[in-house]
Amino acid sequence: MTSYADVFKRKEMKYRLNAVQRASLESEIARHMELGEFAHSTIRSLYYDTPDFALIERSLDKPLYKEKLRLRTYGTPDLRAQAFVELKKKFKGVVYKRRVGPSLAAAQAFLAGMPYEQACATYPLASPEVQAQALCPRSLQIAREIAFTMERNANLEPSTLIECSRVAYADPEGGELRITFDADLACVPNAQTIDTAAARVPFFNEPISIMEVKNAGPLPAWLIDALDRAKAYPQSFSKYGYAYMNLLDHRKGDKCA
């Protein structure tokens, strides 16, 4: 029983688009794909790191293997609504994402050190069906993997909140292809909670969107043609990495640059 995918293995290609490129691509994508889960949503991602930013520093060195840990919500954060604790790994260009979906309150307790099952029991989801899913054997196994990562990277704590407005498209035939457009990117340095009211620091001074193309196999011909017409080319882009390098004073760890 699943209402969301808890394990991903796929290639991810990212494109930094101006408004004209986005309009061209999205028009073509809408002809071939349908709006997916969380089709139009505000996404908040609270990244966890060590006090000296060891995880993002390691990631920016572009090793063969790297990982990130984050807490994510779709829409307005609600303590009894579902949130996602996600462990995102990348090895030799392939992304592996593992996630569990307890309540936001349970997710926060788990990331603060409470055992996963205890956190879920203490702060249950409003929906019994989704609560059962959060405690199914597969979720418990993923929670153990996340807990091991937290043990291996001691002193993990909330580091940076990143927020964006997302439009998501999915393959109407149920295939692996998924395309998202993220706009209005902004960060909150040193955010301690995902629902912080602190002022956001915009990523860009112009209307830039980050398009992500996620697929396990080759891209369809229609998408290759659309990318060519829009003169859109893949490039490396990490939201947390961009914020760390361009918007955070990581030398002092207390202010935006």
C-alpha positions in Angstrom: 0.0 0.0 0.0 1.6 3.3 -1.1 0.2 6.7 -2.0 3.6 8.1 -2.7 6.9 6.7 -4.0 9.3 6.0 -1.1 12.2 4.9 -3.2 13.7 6.4 -6.4 16.5 5.4 -8.6 16.9 7.6 -11.7 19.0 10.1 -13.6 18.3 13.8 -13.0 19.1 16.5 -15.5 18.7 20.2 -14.5 18.2 23.2 -16.7 18.4 26.9 -15.7 15.7 28.6 -17.8 14.7 32.2 -18.5 11.1 33.1 -18.8 11.0 32.6 -22.6 12.7 29.2 -22.5 10.3 28.1 -19.8 7.2 29.2 -21.7 8.4 27.3 -24.8 9.3 24.1 -23.0 6.2 24.0 -20.7 3.9 24.5 -23.6 5.3 21.4 -25.3 5.5 19.4 -22.1 1.9 20.1 -21.3 0.9 18.5 -24.7 2.6 15.2 -23.9 2.3 14.9 -20.1 -0.2 15.5 -17.3 0.0 17.4 -14.0 1.5 15.1 -11.4 1.2 14.6 -7.6 1.6 18.0 -5.8 1.1 19.5 -9.3 1.1 23.1 -8.1 2.7 23.5 -4.7 5.0 25.5 -2.5 7.8 23.2 -1.4 9.8 23.8 1.7 13.0 21.8 2.2 14.9 22.1 5.5 18.4 20.7 5.0 20.3 19.1 7.8 24.1 19.4 8.1 26.9 19.5 10.6 27.8 22.8 12.3 30.8 23.1 9.9 28.7 22.2 6.8 30.5 18.9 6.2 27.8 17.4 4.1 27.5 20.2 1.6 31.3 20.8 1.5 31.7 17.1 0.7 29.0 17.3 -2.0 30.5 20.4 -3.6 33.8 18.5 -4.0 31.9 16.3 -6.5 32.9 12.9 -5.1 31.6 9.6 -6.7 29.2 9.3 -3.7 27.5 12.1 -1.9 24.4 12.4 0.3 21.9 15.0 1.7 19.4 14.8 4.4 16.3 17.0 4.4 12.8 17.5 5.8 10.3 18.5 3.1 6.7 19.7 3.1 4.3 20.5 0.3 1.9 23.4 1.0 1.5 25.1 4.4 3.3 23.1 7.1 0.8 21.4 9.5 2.1 19.3 12.4 -0.5 16.6 11.9 -0.2 16.5 8.1 2.3 14.3 6.2 5.8 15.5 5.7 8.8 13.7 4.2 12.2 12.9 5.7 14.4 12.3 2.7 17.9 10.8 2.3 19.1 11.7 -1.2 22.2 9.9 -2.4 24.1 10.2 -5.7 26.6 7.7 -7.0 28.2 7.9 -10.4 25.5 10.3 -11.6 22.6 8.1 -10.5 20.3 9.5 -7.9 18.9 7.2 -5.1 16.2 8.8 -2.9 14.8 7.1 0.2 12.0 8.8 2.1 9.5 8.2 4.9 6.2 10.1 5.3 5.1 10.5 8.9 3.4 13.6 10.4 5.5 16.8 10.4 5.6 16.6 14.2 6.9 13.0 14.1 9.4 13.9 11.4 10.8 16.7 13.5 11.0 14.4 16.6 12.7 11.7 14.6 15.3 14.1 13.2 15.9 15.4 16.8 16.8 11.9 17.9 13.6 10.2 18.9 13.3 6.6 17.6 11.1 6.6 14.4 8.4 4.2 15.6 8.1 6.1 18.9 7.9 9.4 17.0 5.1 8.1 14.8 3.2 6.7 17.8 3.6 9.9 19.7 2.6 12.2 16.9 0.3 10.2 14.6 -1.0 11.4 11.2 -4.6 12.5 10.9 -5.2 9.8 8.3 -5.1 6.2 9.7 -4.4 4.9 6.2 -1.4 7.2 5.7 -0.3 6.5 9.3 -0.3 2.7 8.6 1.8 3.4 5.5 4.4 5.4 7.5 4.8 2.4 9.8 4.8 -0.4 7.1 7.9 -2.7 7.0 9.4 -0.8 4.0 9.1 2.6 5.8 10.7 1.1 8.9 13.6 -0.2 6.9 14.1 3.2 5.3 13.9 4.9 8.7 16.7 2.6 9.9 18.8 3.7 7.0 18.2 7.4 7.7 18.9 6.8 11.4 22.2 5.2 10.5 23.1 8.2 8.3 22.4 10.5 11.3 24.6 8.4 13.6 27.4 8.3 11.0 27.3 12.1 10.6 27.3 13.2 14.2 25.8 16.5 15.3 23.4 17.0 12.3 21.1 19.9 12.8 18.9 22.2 10.8 21.0 24.3 8.5 19.2 26.1 5.7 15.6 26.3 4.5 15.0 26.5 0.8 11.6 27.3 -0.6 10.2 27.3 -4.2 7.0 27.3 -6.2 6.7 24.0 -8.2 4.8 22.8 -11.2 5.1 19.1 -11.7 4.4 16.9 -14.7 4.2 13.1 -14.9 4.0 10.5 -17.7 0.3 9.9 -18.4 1.2 6.3 -19.3 2.7 5.7 -15.8 6.3 5.7 -17.0 9.3 7.0 -15.2 9.5 10.4 -16.8 8.8 13.3 -14.5 9.5 17.0 -15.1 9.3 19.8 -12.6 9.7 23.6 -12.9 10.8 25.4 -9.7 10.5 29.1 -9.5 10.6 31.9 -6.9 13.6 30.1 -5.2 14.7 31.6 -1.9 16.4 30.5 1.3 16.4 31.2 5.0 19.9 30.8 6.5 20.1 29.1 9.9 16.4 28.2 9.9 15.6 26.0 12.8 12.1 25.0 11.8 10.4 24.4 8.5 7.6 26.8 9.3 9.9 29.8 10.2 8.5 33.2 9.4 11.9 34.7 8.8 12.6 36.7 5.7 13.5 34.8 2.6 16.6 35.7 0.5 15.9 35.3 -3.2 18.2 33.2 -5.3 18.0 35.4 -8.4 17.2 38.9 -9.4 15.3 37.9 -12.5 12.5 35.3 -13.3 14.7 32.1 -13.5 13.2 28.6 -13.3 15.1 25.4 -12.6 13.7 22.6 -14.7 14.5 19.0 -13.6 14.0 16.1 -15.9 13.9 12.8 -14.0 13.9 9.6 -15.9 15.4 6.1 -15.6 16.0 5.7 -19.4 16.5 7.8 -22.5 14.5 10.9 -23.1 11.6 10.8 -25.7 12.3 12.3 -29.1 9.7 15.1 -28.6 11.5 16.3 -25.4 14.9 16.3 -27.1 13.5 18.4 -30.0 11.8 20.8 -27.5 15.1 21.3 -25.6 16.9 21.9 -28.8 14.4 24.5 -30.0 14.6 26.3 -26.6 18.4 26.1 -26.6 18.2 24.6 -23.2 21.2 22.6 -22.1 21.7 20.6 -18.9 24.0 21.9 -16.2 24.9 21.0 -12.7 22.7 22.8 -10.1 22.2 22.1 -6.4 19.7 24.3 -4.6 21.5 23.8 -1.3 24.9 24.1 -2.9 23.9 27.3 -4.7 22.5 28.8 -1.5 25.7 27.8 0.4 28.1 29.2 -2.2 26.2 32.4 -3.1 23.8 33.4 -0.3 25.2 32.1 3.0 28.1 33.5 4.9 29.3 29.9 5.7 32.6 31.2 7.1 30.7 32.7 10.0 27.5 30.8 9.6 25.2 33.6 10.7 24.2 35.9 7.8 23.5 36.1 4.1 26.2 37.5 2.0 
